[in-house]
Amino acid sequence: MAYIFFIFVFVVGLSVGSFINVLVFRSDNLKSVIAGRSHCPNCQHNLAWYDLVPLVSFIMLRGKCRYCGKKISIQYPLVELSTGLIFLLLALYFGVAFDMLFYAIIMAILMVVVLVDIRTQMVPEQFVWAALILALAGGWYFGEHFGALKMIYGVLVGALPLAILSVASREKWMGYGDVKIGAILGALTGFPASIFVLMTSFILGAVVGLVYMKVTGQGAKTTVPFAPFLVAATLLGIFFGESVVKWYLGAYL
């Protein structure tokens, strides 16, 4: 039965990932998500249901549109697979529990935030606010191992340093949207795990930024979205944050 549950969660994750792609590509016109039909961005042909089976359709079509033969963006299967794996990891960690559903919903919303930020260099405020409200409303309850007070400390640790960088640089180093994501990571992981999450996000950002500048040959003024690193670090923090901090404090203090 456990295997059936994990397979089910993975398949649901694939489907959610497919919907995330729709939200990302139509983020400038969210009404079309409900009203409009899925179509090929190249030939505009409406897609049948068998063209929209998460991951499977991409593989069966060999990454090309059935109607015009143009390549389908690799983002579609990558996002579907990534979401499926994230849901599966959360299920393995939390088991059959409302905690798993809570974190899965927020991570799905944050996936939209990350992808829109990568595509447009702008954080979609409506999705950030939705994740922040959910995190603040449910973090203290589902993060029962750290409690409401440690959640508040976590929010301060996650948001305050980013807010200082944002104000000091007039949003050149850090945007206000990133500050909200910092508050989300604090609410989801609590204190002291939020310390691990914040440090990890900066380390990931620095490493990827240096590699990107090296590969592209661009200078230090290159703009790299920070939301992906905050969200990736948050996911790591959910699984390992508190354990890593406690190990560090026990080993060095």
Beta strands, then each sheet from edge to edge (+ up, - down):
end
